[in-house]
């Protein structure tokens, strides 16, 4: 109120002085009325207008609110960017299971979101090694590296660390897997601007990096979880469950593109005798040994443990004759090895997909029938399954010669 009174007095000084002067000169009522009118306008101006100091204060307050609003908009946009990146990472995890494929895409997303280089340091024994890095738009794996003191500090402390040196800003976040810290993500970005810009970078990363690192850790964990679910613990082969899903996809692709698809069923001969004579541990070593031979020798296909001592080889883009040739090579490879000091052989049944088969079960049934005939015919041989017509007979080409 006092400021408005001061403002009024300042505005009314001139018309008031002029009115007093005119009254002294005897200028008449019109001049005095005009002077009073000027004083009245000054009163109205003082009531409705803002004094300069108040206007400056209002302008400063408005500027402050604008800066605060801009900061909030920036933080909100950053939050949206991080959430979008996390969603993209989730989509990647649903699509891919290979470590390199996942991290090439995940590190690309992280580098774009954070605006710098991203490194993934993982525990290898007692040392932290540079497992993957995204630099200058390129992802590399298993790089030669020397452990950094700050990386070890972040790993052991389990907290986000922020610092800057030589024109670059560094943020380090621990990666936790199953409640155990298994690595560190390091983000390096160029420092642009002065102390205020650096402080803004630190504030953004401090707000979001801890949560973002959980998605990086999830990306680290996902291939391992997937492998556990679809990989046999003893042999390292894919499981029957995985075979059924992959077989269905392979059959659909074969029909869509008019390509052949074949299956080889493999059974270790006299496996019960191996267990009874040498013990179950020896039997486990035999299964692992046969699985290893199949994995090494199969090209362009996938090998599964179908159940017990029975294994399956799925061969996309391969017709029955080519699959029979492949099976014979596998039979010879098994026959040529002693596993755990035991002479082992295996029997093979081969089948090719045809139009009568509705699902992988039908393909397995035909290959299993051929495998049964191989067993009945004396084992250690390859038999090709019959088509919808008359059954085929094993040829001498696939019979054991010695």
ABEGO torsion letter per residue (X at the ends): XAAAAAAAAAAAAAAAAAAAAAAAAGAEAAAAAAAAAAAAAAAAAAAABBBAAAAAAAAAAAAAAAAAAAAAAAAAAAAAAAAAAAAAAAAAAAABABAAAAAAAAAAAAAAAAGBBBBBBBBBEABBBBABBBBGGBBBBGBBBBBBAAAAAAAAAGBBBBBBBGGBBBBBBBBBBGGBBABBBBBBBBBBEBAAAAAAAAAAAAAAAAAAAAAAAAAAAAAAAAAAAABBAAAGBBBAAAAAAAAAAAAAAAAAAGBBBBBBBBBBBGAAAAAAAAEAAAAAAAAAAAAAAAAAABBGBBBBBAEEABBBBBBBGBBAAAAAAAAAAAAAAAAABBBGGBBBBBBBBBBBBBAABABAAAAAAAAAAAAAAAAAAGEGBBBBBBBABBBBBBBAAABBAX
